[in-house]
Amino acid sequence: MSEPEHVLDWLQHWYASQCDGEWEHEWGVTIGTLDNPGWTVRISLEETDLEDREYPRQQVTRGEHDWVMAWTSEKTFQIACGPGNLTEALTLFRAWTSEAGAGAGV
C-alpha cells in the first residue's frame, strides 16, 4: 500500500492543475503569518471548478495556539489557524475539494 500524498505536495499539484497560462496571472494561493501567532491562507477559487461552492465558516478552538478557522467568501477559500495547525487547515481544503467530485481534486 502506498503512503498517502502529503497535503503540501497535494496543494502543489492542485495549484499546478489550475495553471493554464491565464489563471496564475490573476489568481493563486497566498500563505502568510499572523502576529498572534498563526497562519493565514487564501486560495482563489475564481475560474476553477470550485468557484460557486460554499464552505460555511467553521472554527475549532482547542487552546490559545491550537485552533483552525476556515470559510469561503468572494470565491476564495480562507484559512486562519494557530502556528501548529497549517497542515490540519490545508487538509480541510483538500477534503472539501474531494467532496466536490470529479475535476475538483487532483
HELIX and SHEET records of a PDB file:
HELIX    1   1 VAL A    7  GLN A   18  1                                  12    
HELIX    2   2 TRP A   23  GLU A   26  1                                   4    
HELIX    3   3 LEU A   86  GLU A   99  1                                  14    
SHEET    1   A 5 VAL A  29  LEU A  34  0                                        
SHEET    2   A 5 GLY A  38  SER A  44 -1                                        
SHEET    3   A 5 THR A  76  CYS A  81 -1                                        
SHEET    4   A 5 ASP A  66  SER A  73 -1                                        
SHEET    5   A 5 GLN A  58  GLY A  63 -1                                        
END                                                                             
